[in-house]
């Protein structure tokens, strides 16, 4: 599977997206999440895998859509947008969403 660009991106973005092996990146992210008992923020995933931040962030929502990763909603803002479980990543000054790996249960 290759990466994808956004609607309206220039043709060079489409070309670059074709060069991204998103399956390999997702496998690396999944391996990192598997080792993390408390989940990981995107920055923690970057540190653990060496994958650039710009390549990790789009993979997370793709993995969520595939039900291989998830984030925990802890509330709803007044405007109706979700509030996600977060923590401050070491070396960063703001909260980041914590991602977890789906694990099969006896009922799956």
C-alpha positions in Angstrom: 0.0 0.0 0.0 1.3 3.5 -0.8 0.7 6.8 0.9 -1.9 9.3 -0.1 -2.0 13.0 -0.6 -4.9 15.4 0.2 -7.4 16.7 -2.3 -6.0 19.9 -3.9 -2.4 19.0 -3.2 0.0 19.7 -6.2 0.9 16.8 -8.5 4.3 16.6 -6.8 2.6 15.6 -3.6 0.8 12.8 -5.4 4.2 11.7 -6.8 5.8 11.7 -3.3 2.8 9.9 -1.8 3.3 7.1 -4.3 6.9 6.5 -2.9 5.7 6.0 0.7 5.4 2.4 1.8 2.6 2.9 4.3 2.3 -0.8 5.1 5.9 -0.9 6.3 5.4 2.2 8.3 2.3 0.9 9.9 4.1 -2.3 10.8 6.8 -0.3 12.5 4.3 1.7 14.4 2.3 -1.4 15.4 5.5 -3.0 16.7 6.2 0.1 18.8 2.7 0.3 20.2 2.8 -3.5 21.0 5.7 -2.8 23.4 4.0 0.2 25.1 1.7 -0.8 28.0 0.6 2.8 28.5 0.1 3.7 24.8 2.3 6.2 23.0 2.0 9.7 21.7 3.0 10.4 18.1 6.2 12.0 19.4 7.0 8.8 21.4 6.3 6.8 18.3 8.7 9.0 16.3 11.5 8.5 19.0 10.9 4.7 19.1 10.8 4.1 15.4 12.9 6.9 13.8 10.0 7.5 11.4 9.6 11.3 10.7 6.7 13.0 12.5 5.1 14.0 9.1 4.9 10.3 8.2 3.6 9.1 11.6 0.6 11.4 12.0 -1.3 10.4 8.8 -0.7 6.7 9.6 -2.5 7.0 12.9 -5.9 7.9 11.5 -5.5 5.3 8.8 -4.7 2.7 11.4 -7.7 3.8 13.4 -9.9 3.3 10.4 -8.5 -0.2 10.0 -9.0 -0.9 13.7 -5.3 -1.6 14.4 -4.9 1.5 16.6 -7.2 3.6 18.7 -7.4 6.7 20.9 -9.6 7.2 24.0 -12.3 9.9 24.0 -12.6 11.4 27.5 -15.2 14.1 26.7 -16.8 16.4 24.2 -16.1 20.1 23.7 -18.9 22.7 23.6 -18.6 22.7 19.8 -19.2 19.0 19.7 -15.6 18.0 18.9 -14.1 15.1 20.9 -11.6 15.5 23.7 -9.0 12.8 23.5 -6.9 11.3 26.3 -3.5 13.0 26.2 -0.2 13.4 28.1 2.8 15.7 27.8 5.6 14.1 25.9 9.1 14.5 27.4 10.7 17.5 25.7 7.5 18.9 24.4 5.4 21.6 26.0 1.9 20.6 25.2 -0.4 17.5 25.5 -0.4 14.9 22.7 -3.0 12.3 22.0 -2.2 8.8 23.3 -2.6 6.0 20.8 -3.0 2.3 21.7 -2.9 -0.9 19.7 -6.0 -3.0 19.4 -5.4 -6.4 21.0 -7.6 -9.4 20.2 -9.7 -10.6 23.0 -11.3 -14.0 23.6 -14.5 -12.7 22.1 -13.0 -11.6 18.7 
